[in-house]
Amino acid sequence: MTCASCANRIERKLNKLDGVQASVNYATEAATVRFDPELVDTDRLLATVAAAGYSAALPAPPVEDETEAVADDPEAALRQRLLVSAALALPVLVLSMVPALQFDNWQWLALTLASPVAVWGAWPFHRAAVVNARHGASTMDTLVSIGISAAYLWSLWALFLGDAGMTGMRMTFDLVPERGAGTHEVYLEVASAVTVFLLAGRYAEARAKRRSGSALAALLELGARDAAVLRDGVEVRVPINRLAVGDRFVVRPGEKVATDGVVVSGTSAVDLSMLTGESVPVEVAEGDRVTGATVNVGGRLVVEATRVGDATTLAQLGRLVTQAQSGKAQVQRLADRVSAVFVPVVLVIALLTLAGWLLTTGDVTAAFTAAVAVLVIACPCALGLATPTALLVGTGRGAQLGVLIKGPEVLESTRRVDTVLLDKTGTVTTGQMSLVQVAGHPDTLRLAAAVEAGSEHPIARAVVAAAGTPLAPVEGFSSQPGMGVSGRVDGLDLVIGCRGELPPLPAELAAVVEAAEAAGRTAVQVAWDGEVRGVLVVSDTVKPSSAAAIGRLRALGLSPVLVTGDNAGAAAAVARAV
């Protein structure tokens, strides 16, 4: 497809079939087709597209070999065509528009430079126009091809059969066509410049498509490439596409979960930030569900696969982005309806313009110039290109920023939004734990940091970062996910955790814990010698930019609302801070 009219033609052809509902998106070069298998099959759908003068193929599985995936790069070919055409067209344009630079027989040099541009550079437009003409149709490429060909052929006629080829010919630049000037004027700069401008538009459009496609590819790249599957008790690394439902695979600390599944052995903490935006890991144990592409940040897990391939959560996210880019908003459907009649109307107007000028002035040059102008100014036809390209880029950029837009109609309706829901953790806050209070024994932080250095938990990292100084050596370090850590430091047996097996709290430390929990913070108790001797309070901190961002939302007339799974105290504390 080369323009919106192409998409309209294919869509009309498919929708004429019984039991078929089709939507063809020019920007994504994809068709979404719902059909009744009892009335039509995929072979007939493909044949219908071929009968309209286009080629189509059923969706193919992802390409494993990345070199094969990038072998066909239409953007590179288009860029080469654009650069060569621009280099040849620039001197033609300058010579034609600046009489002072014209020399004897300059017009023949202009013809030599312009011919490759008008023929080879504009070949994509000519080819599409011919293909559509064979099927009795016209598209925006028809306008482009006719406009370029008319200007080029007129120039050939003037050079070889008129006076424009004579030595010493000069062509002045006039805003209004000079009466009777047709035999000694050429329009090579029109053929060259229009070709370059339209190729530049096509290249910009191709770049927009590639960037949006890259956003989707980056989303899918979040998944693991292989998995350590247990076969008869032995770990075997297999590609992710060979996983089957029921396979059991090992996930070590720092590795991505290969696919959606259920934990059958081990306890750990899993980073769900790619899915929920929450950067604080969630504790998981036997029987808990885990999602593919999330990261294991704690202990060793054995997971049984429950969904693989296209059924995984990550694949569903990719489909949401694809559906958003392939769908059509109401404004796009309106643009498509207008584009469907646009080309024939422009051709009729160009013919009427030519006839009108000939009847009123009898001046062939003026009539030709006006008719070609009608064709040329209609060539880019932003009407059919701007809407789908804007939706494509908008949904693609949203995916890059972690915003999944369910469909183009949702993007279109954002102008009516009056309330914005903001998740607290990782959106309004940094999602990174930091130490905000130390209570109890003076050595609480020093001793606790020495033990926590052996843990990868975000709370442990916050405690170690706050200690800063060289840490004491630890003996007998042990970690119990969901419970805490323990170890021996300076001859003292320390136990660090939130609750559980720890001794009762002294009254003064109990008050600290209650106050911290009321504010939505996490209180870590530190015990040794059979008593809880200190409390470390850690908390997520508000982003420095959150207050300004929320202020800008209010300035736009939007009402921001904070959403959190924490308690009311935590929500209120963050709300006051912004």
SVG drawing of the C-alpha trace seen along z (x, -y; Angstrom):
<svg xmlns="http://www.w3.org/2000/svg" viewBox="-23 -37 58 76">
<polyline fill="none" stroke="black" stroke-width="0.4" points="0.0,0.0 1.2,-3.4 -1.6,-5.7 -4.8,-5.8 -6.9,-5.2 -5.1,-1.8 -6.3,-0.8 -9.8,-2.0 -9.9,0.1 -8.8,3.3 -11.2,2.7 -14.1,2.3 -13.2,5.4 -13.0,7.5 -16.2,6.2 -18.1,7.2 -17.5,10.8 -20.3,12.6 -19.5,13.0 -16.5,10.7 -15.8,7.5 -12.5,6.0 -10.6,2.9 -7.4,2.0 -5.0,-0.4 -2.6,-2.1 -0.2,-3.3 0.5,0.2 0.0,1.9 -2.2,4.5 -5.8,5.7 -7.9,6.9 -10.5,9.3 -13.3,11.1 -15.0,13.7 -17.3,16.7 -15.2,19.9 -18.3,21.5 -18.7,18.8 -15.1,17.9 -11.6,19.1 -8.2,17.4 -7.3,18.5 -10.3,16.6 -9.4,13.5 -5.8,13.5 -7.2,14.0 -9.5,11.1 -6.6,8.8 -4.6,10.1 -7.5,9.4 -7.4,5.8 -3.8,5.5 -2.0,6.0 -0.3,8.8 -1.0,10.1 0.1,12.8 -1.2,14.3 0.5,13.2 3.8,15.1 5.4,16.3 8.2,14.1 11.5,14.5 14.1,16.1 17.0,15.0 17.3,11.2 19.5,10.9 16.7,12.4 14.2,10.0 16.1,6.9 17.2,8.1 14.3,6.4 14.6,2.7 12.3,0.6 13.4,-2.5 17.0,-2.1 16.0,-1.8 13.7,-4.8 16.5,-6.8 18.9,-6.0 16.3,-7.0 15.6,-10.2 19.2,-11.2 20.1,-10.5 17.0,-12.3 17.7,-15.4 21.3,-15.6 20.2,-15.6 17.1,-17.9 18.9,-20.7 20.9,-22.0 17.9,-21.7 15.8,-23.8 18.5,-26.4 19.2,-26.8 15.5,-27.0 14.7,-29.6 17.8,-31.9 18.2,-33.3 21.6,-34.8 23.1,-31.3 21.7,-30.1 24.4,-29.6 24.2,-28.5 22.6,-25.0 21.9,-24.9 18.6,-23.4 20.2,-20.2 22.2,-19.8 18.9,-20.2 17.3,-17.5 20.2,-15.2 19.9,-15.7 16.1,-15.7 15.5,-12.6 16.7,-10.1 14.6,-11.9 11.4,-12.0 11.8,-8.3 13.8,-6.4 13.2,-8.6 9.4,-8.7 9.2,-5.1 7.3,-4.0 4.6,-6.5 4.5,-5.5 4.4,-1.8 1.6,-2.1 -0.4,-4.3 0.0,-1.7 -1.0,1.2 -4.1,-0.6 -5.0,-1.6 -4.9,2.1 -7.6,2.7 -9.6,-0.3 -8.8,-2.3 -7.1,-5.5 -5.2,-6.4 -3.1,-9.4 -0.2,-7.9 -2.2,-8.5 -2.2,-12.2 1.5,-12.1 2.4,-10.2 0.2,-12.3 1.6,-15.5 5.3,-14.5 4.8,-12.9 2.9,-15.9 5.7,-18.4 8.4,-16.1 6.8,-15.3 5.9,-19.0 9.6,-19.8 10.6,-17.1 8.2,-18.5 9.4,-22.1 13.1,-21.0 12.9,-18.8 9.9,-20.3 9.7,-23.8 12.1,-26.7 13.3,-25.7 16.2,-23.6 17.9,-26.5 21.3,-27.8 21.0,-30.9 17.6,-30.1 16.9,-31.9 13.9,-31.2 12.8,-34.0 11.0,-33.4 7.5,-34.8 4.7,-34.4 2.1,-34.6 2.5,-32.5 3.5,-34.6 1.1,-34.4 2.3,-32.3 5.5,-31.2 4.9,-27.4 7.2,-26.6 10.3,-28.1 9.8,-27.1 10.5,-23.8 9.1,-22.5 11.9,-20.1 12.2,-21.7 8.5,-20.9 9.0,-17.2 12.2,-17.1 11.1,-19.1 7.7,-17.4 9.4,-14.0 11.9,-14.9 9.3,-16.5 7.0,-13.5 9.9,-11.0 10.8,-13.0 7.2,-12.6 7.2,-8.9 10.6,-8.6 9.3,-10.5 6.3,-8.3 8.4,-5.1 10.6,-6.3 7.5,-6.9 6.3,-3.4 9.7,-1.9 9.9,-3.8 6.4,-2.6 7.3,0.9 10.5,0.6 8.4,-0.3 6.4,2.9 9.6,4.9 11.1,3.4 8.1,4.5 8.4,8.0 12.1,8.0 11.4,7.9 10.8,11.6 13.5,14.3 15.3,15.9 15.7,19.4 14.9,21.4 16.5,24.0 14.0,26.8 14.2,29.8 14.4,33.1 14.7,36.1 16.1,33.9 18.7,32.4 18.6,28.7 18.6,28.3 18.7,24.9 16.1,24.7 14.8,21.8 11.7,20.1 9.6,21.1 10.2,24.8 8.6,24.5 5.3,26.4 2.6,26.2 3.5,28.4 7.3,28.0 9.1,27.2 12.0,24.7 14.4,23.1 14.7,19.4 17.8,18.3 18.2,14.9 18.6,12.2 17.1,14.2 13.8,13.5 10.9,15.8 10.7,17.6 6.9,17.7 3.7,17.5 3.5,20.3 3.0,21.4 5.8,21.8 6.2,25.4 9.3,25.1 11.2,22.3 10.5,18.9 11.7,15.6 10.8,12.0 9.8,11.1 10.2,7.7 6.9,6.9 7.8,3.4 7.5,4.2 3.9,5.3 2.6,3.1 5.1,0.3 5.7,1.3 9.4,1.5 9.1,3.1 9.4,6.9 6.5,9.1 7.2,12.2 6.2,15.5 6.2,19.0 4.9,22.4 1.5,22.2 1.8,18.5 1.5,17.4 4.3,15.6 4.3,13.8 6.8,14.2 9.4,11.5 9.3,10.5 12.7,10.7 13.5,13.0 15.4,10.9 15.5,13.4 16.0,17.1 15.9,20.1 12.5,20.9 11.1,23.9 8.1,22.9 5.6,25.0 4.6,23.4 0.8,22.7 0.8,20.5 3.3,20.3 3.8,18.5 0.9,16.3 -1.1,17.1 1.3,15.4 0.7,12.0 3.5,10.4 2.1,11.6 -1.3,10.2 0.3,6.8 1.9,6.9 -1.4,7.7 -3.0,4.7 -0.5,2.4 -0.9,4.0 -4.7,3.7 -4.4,0.1 -2.2,-0.7 -4.3,1.3 -7.7,0.0 -9.4,-3.2 -10.7,-6.1 -13.9,-7.9 -11.9,-10.8 -9.8,-8.3 -12.9,-6.7 -14.2,-10.1 -10.8,-10.8 -11.0,-7.5 -14.4,-8.2 -13.2,-11.6 -10.1,-10.0 -12.1,-7.4 -13.6,-10.1 -10.7,-12.5 -8.6,-11.2 -11.4,-11.1 -12.6,-14.6 -9.1,-16.0 -8.7,-14.5 -12.1,-16.0 -11.1,-19.4 -7.7,-19.3 -9.5,-18.6 -12.1,-21.3 -9.2,-23.7 -7.4,-22.9 -10.6,-23.3 -11.5,-26.5 -8.2,-28.2 -8.1,-27.1 -11.7,-28.4 -11.2,-31.8 -7.6,-32.6 -6.6,-30.3 -3.2,-30.1 -1.9,-26.6 1.0,-27.4 -1.3,-29.0 -3.9,-26.2 -1.2,-23.5 0.4,-25.3 -2.9,-25.6 -3.9,-22.0 -0.6,-20.6 -0.8,-22.8 -4.1,-21.3 -2.6,-17.8 0.7,-18.6 -0.9,-20.4 -3.1,-17.4 -0.3,-14.9 0.7,-14.7 -2.9,-14.4 -2.3,-14.9 -5.9,-14.0 -5.4,-10.3 -1.9,-10.2 -1.9,-12.4 -4.6,-10.7 -3.4,-7.1 0.2,-8.1 -0.6,-10.3 -2.4,-7.3 0.4,-5.0 3.1,-7.2 0.9,-8.1 0.3,-4.5 3.9,-3.5 5.3,-6.3 2.9,-5.4 4.3,-1.8 7.8,-3.2 6.7,-5.2 4.9,-2.2 1.4,-3.5 -0.7,-0.9 -3.5,-2.5 -6.3,0.0 -7.4,-1.4 -7.4,-4.5 -10.8,-5.5 -9.4,-5.7 -6.6,-8.0 -9.1,-10.1 -11.3,-10.4 -8.5,-11.8 -9.6,-15.3 -12.7,-14.6 -10.6,-13.4 -11.1,-15.4 -9.6,-13.0 -6.2,-11.3 -5.5,-8.3 -1.9,-8.1 -0.5,-5.0 1.6,-5.9 4.5,-3.5 6.9,-4.1 4.8,-6.9 4.4,-9.6 7.2,-8.1 10.6,-6.9 9.8,-3.2 13.2,-3.1 13.4,-2.4 15.4,-4.7 16.1,-4.8 14.2,-7.6 14.5,-6.8 16.7,-4.8 15.4,-4.1 16.8,-2.2 20.4,-1.1 23.1,-3.2 24.7,-0.2 21.4,0.8 22.2,-0.5 25.8,0.7 25.0,4.2 21.9,4.5 23.7,3.2 26.4,5.9 23.8,8.7 21.6,7.1 24.6,6.8 24.1,10.5 20.5,9.9 19.3,8.6 16.0,7.3 15.3,3.5 14.9,2.9 18.3,4.5 19.9,2.3 18.4,-0.8 19.8,0.1 23.3,0.9 23.3,-2.4 22.4,-4.4 25.2,-2.8 27.8,-3.8 30.9,-2.9 32.9,0.3 30.7,3.1 31.7,5.7 32.2,9.3 29.2,11.7 29.1,15.3 26.3,17.8 24.2,15.6 20.7,16.9 17.8,15.6 14.1,16.6 12.1,14.9 9.1,13.2 10.5,13.5 13.9,11.8 17.6,12.4 19.9,13.5 23.7,13.7 26.4,13.3 28.3,10.0 30.8,9.0 29.8,12.2 26.1,11.2 23.4,13.4 21.2,10.9 17.7,11.5 16.2,8.8 12.7,8.8 9.3,7.2 7.4,9.5 7.0,13.3 9.5,15.0 10.9,11.9 10.7,11.2 8.0,8.8 8.7,5.1 9.6,2.7 6.9,-0.1 9.1,-2.9 9.9,-0.9 6.3,0.3 5.3,-3.3 7.8,-3.9 6.5,-0.8 2.9,-1.9 3.7,-5.5 5.6,-4.2 2.9,-1.8 0.3,-4.5 2.3,-6.6 2.6,-3.8 6.2,-3.1 8.0,0.2 9.4,0.8 12.3,3.4 13.0,4.8 16.6,5.6 17.0,8.1 20.0,9.7 20.5,11.3 16.8,12.3 15.4,8.7 14.4,6.3 16.9,3.5 16.3,1.3 13.9,0.3 14.8,-0.8 12.1,-2.7 12.3,-2.6 10.0,-4.3 9.5,-5.0 10.3,-8.7 8.3,-11.1 9.9,-12.0 11.3,-15.5 9.4,-16.1 6.0,-14.8 4.7,-18.0 5.5,-20.0 3.9,-17.4 0.7,-17.3 0.7,-21.1 0.8,-21.0 -2.1,-18.5 -4.2,-20.8 -3.2,-23.8 -4.7,-21.8 -8.0,-21.5 -7.5,-17.9 -8.2,-16.4 -5.4,-14.1 -6.4,-11.2 -3.8,-9.0 -4.4,-5.2 -2.5,-2.8 -2.7,0.5 -1.2,-0.9 -3.2,-2.1 -4.9,-5.4 -2.1,-6.9 0.5,-6.2 -1.7,-7.6 -2.5,-10.8 1.3,-11.3 2.2,-11.2 -0.8,-13.3 0.3,-16.0 3.8,-16.0 2.6,-16.8"/>
</svg>
